[in-house]
């Protein structure tokens, strides 16, 4: 328990991990994009633009993206991993995970930074093509790829298609034969490692929908089938052990198993399997309890792991790829809300302060879906009132509609105040919904003097466009 009980109403004490703030108005820089700070009046600024001005002009809720931060993280990741793996082998490439956050502008920034792009649906492939990406630096994932997705990928000439099941192999081979091409494929291998942040569990079996089991022999059978096909080229093996990972332990176990399989395939077939993808899931800081390492430190640690593992298996170091989706997009964006109802609830053991905002689980379902934790700050003013622990909740008709479970805000937080939630750049806008018929917020990109929508907010007209009852000429339709 912290030494202080929060708030003048003696609210429910804060969680053990949540420190009592020395200054509730101050930002913890590591939670925010590099160009976000507060001015002397306590107003949040992004690249010199006041959020009060942004809210007045563009509305709330709004995702606010620090473009310079996004670009800087993308470049830093690409450079750190290239530098580390050039030291131990033939090099490395990082593939931004489009599912974290994707639009044509973001795809262009990723390409400019030297990253490839991982897609897992036709829609994501279409965004990549529309943005002008080099198809050789685009990959397609997915456990249930449609014929249309496979055809699009092969017609466009993508650099890699990650095979996820034995049933998929003849389908991809047939599509490649029809087009007179050899499809460049990787095998997604379930290596029996499940990572939970810094812990890992080596499992006896893999009870999940993704990948081909190493233990059952399906991964090896997939390699045998691919190598026997005239229309498929086995370019590598792929694994993914989890998300929001802070330590190298899980990667070390996964690397040992997948590199062992690679050595076995190369020996038995007399071929080269040039690439290994160790996935991603690198963690970011959502709250003060998260402790991610720098890109440079992660890269150096993993390069040493791969080099040591290859030496143990007496095999060459492969070209190694990674997928830093969350680590680039997540910290580069925050969500700006306007507070409405402020409610003190007597729980029987104290009071809890509920701060209701004009968004909620329709723009950030991660708290409800993954039990995720977030931080927040009062964004439009300074306060000298004692901090109190609040719960920031949305406007939706669900008790689980929680945006920030526990955080300190000034005890005078009021209706009309602006609340900013950092770290919402990954998996928030992509998972957004029209629950309760609420339009999805836009993404406002701020870079120097330039402020523009890279995803414009939905209007009610946009949202109702698929409902024939709203068509002109129908009852009350306009």
Secondary structure, 3 states (H helix, E strand, C coil): CCCCCCCCCCECCCCCCCCCCCCCCCCCHHHCCCCEEECCCCEEEECCEEHHHHHHHHCCCEEEEEHHHHHHHHHHHHHHHHHHHHHHCCCEEEEEECCCCCCHHHHHHHHHCCCEEEECCHHHHHHHHHCCCCHHHEEECCCCCCHHHHHHHHHHCCCEEEECCHHHHHHHHHHHHHHCCCEEEEEEEECCEEEECCEEEECCCCCCCCCEECCCCHHHHHHHHHHHCCCEEEEEEECCCCCCECCCHHHHHHHHHHHHHHHHHHHHHCCCCCEEEEEECECCCCCCCCCCCCHHHHHHHHHHHHHHHHHHCCCCCCEEEEECHHHHHHHHEEEEEEEEEEEEEECCCCEEEEEEECCCCCCCCHHHHHCCCCCCEECECCCCCCEEEEEEECCCCCCCCEEEEEEEEECCCCCCCEEEEECCCCCCCCCCCCHHHCCCCCEEEEECCEEEEEECCCCHHHHHCCCHHHCCCCCCCC
